[in-house]
Amino acid sequence: MAGLLAIAVVGAGLTMARRRNLAVNLAVSAVVAMVILALVQWLHQTRGYIQPPEGTMALLPPWLLDYQRQTIWAHAIDIGMDAPWFGNGINAINLMPGADAPMPRNNLNIIPAHPHNWLVEVFAETGAVGAIFLVILVTTLCFKMARNYLHSHEDAMLAALLVIVGYWGSGLLSFSFWSAWWQVSYLLMTGLCLTGWKQRNGV
């Protein structure tokens, strides 16, 4: 849902930036706002009863973001702070001391196979240096593709950008950054979109 929501927000924003029509932009903004409010209301109604057990982390309401992820992230960041500049080693966070400790009242480890957040994972494993450079790379790529779309008005460029946004957006809550099958799917889908754009432009 996070990935789809990110796609909807970015797609709507670029659509409004391209059209620059007040009536259309107001309508698109209203639809996006209603979708976000409906999603928040649904999460509250279906998960509002959740109470985090003692010994877990819940800075955000657990109906909005489950306490399991918040607990995993907190412990992953603690592990990362042991080697804050260059990290503890690629794809090694679940092998660090204490990672296999059981989470209170849950069948998960404190750090399962991965932290379910690529930014936390990259920080813990490659340090601030790796995390900062990756954030710069992803941000620069997104802004460059958004600018190209607004200049070219090519739908294939927009599709490629939304694939990128969906991948990195959903990765903030879900799969491991090092999962090869996710990376291959992401690269193939992005490549297909970009290939279509090049063909239409005679490149």
Buried (B, 14 or more C-beta within 10 A) or exposed (E): EBBBBBBBBBBBBBBBEEEEEEEEBEEBEEEBEEBEEEBEEEBEEEBEEEEBEEEBBBEEBBBEBBBBBBBBBBBBBBBBEEBBEEBBEEBBBBEBEEBEEEBBEBEEBBBBEBBBBBBBBBBBBBBBEBBEEBBEEBEEBBEEBBEBBEEBEBEBBBBBBBBBBBBBBBBBBBBBBBBEEBBEEBEEBBEEBBEBBEEEEEE
